[in-house]
């Protein structure tokens, strides 16, 4: 029982520290490119933009990022939540 409680508290602390001030640094250059790709109107445009703009991430990442960023207002948190998770 004590081990489980310690594990749960440790995981809760880790999650808090991971997501604390996720929007504290401003956008970095690679995040501007992600914003450019994710702001495409359709998924087809997103995939085409993904292949036109050189990025080391596969198109599925940007599709997931577009879907997740729809739940948040445009900005740092919406762009970073997938990578932080």
N, C-alpha and C positions, 0 to 999 in steps of 0.2 A: 504494500500500500504506500509506504513512504517513498519507494523508488518511483512509482507511477506519479505521485504528486510532484516529486522533484523533476521528473521528466516533463510534465505538463507545464510547470512553472518556468523551466528552462526554455522550452519551445515558445511560450508566450513572451518571454523576455526577448528572445531572438527575433520573433516576428515584430515586436514593438520597435526594436532597434533597426530592423531592416526597413520599415516603412516610415520611421520618424523623419521628418523634414525631407520627404521625397522631392519636394519642390523647392529646396533651399539653395540651389546653385545656378539656376538659369539653364537654358538649353545649350547643349554642346553641338559641335558641327555635325556629328553623325546623327544627332536627334533632329536637326533641321532637315536633313535628307529624309529621315523617317517621316517627318511631318509632311514633306513634299509628296512622298509616295502615298501615305495614308490619306491625304486630303483629296485623292482622286475621286471623281464622282461615282463611278461604277467599279465593280470588281474587275471587269475586263480592262478598264483603263489603269487600274492599280497594277495588274500583272504586266501590262505593256510598259508602264513607267518603271516598274521594278527591273525589267530587263534593259531599259534605256539608261537608267542611272546605275552606275556600278556600285554594288553593295555586296558584302560577304554573306548576308543573310538570305535564306531561301524565301520564295514568294509566300509560302504558308505562314511565315512569321508576320509578314505585313498584312495578310488577310486576317489573322487573329488579332493583330494590333488595331486594325480598322474596326473590327467588331467590338473589341474591348473599349477602345477610345470613344465609342458611341455612348457609353454609359457615363462618361466624365466630360466636363467642359473642356474645350481645347486648351492644352497647356502641358506643363511638365508632368503632372501626376498621371494624366491620361496616356502620355507617351512612355512613362517609366514603369507603370504598374505591372505590365506583363513581364518585363525583364527582372523586376524586383521579386516577383513571385517565383 
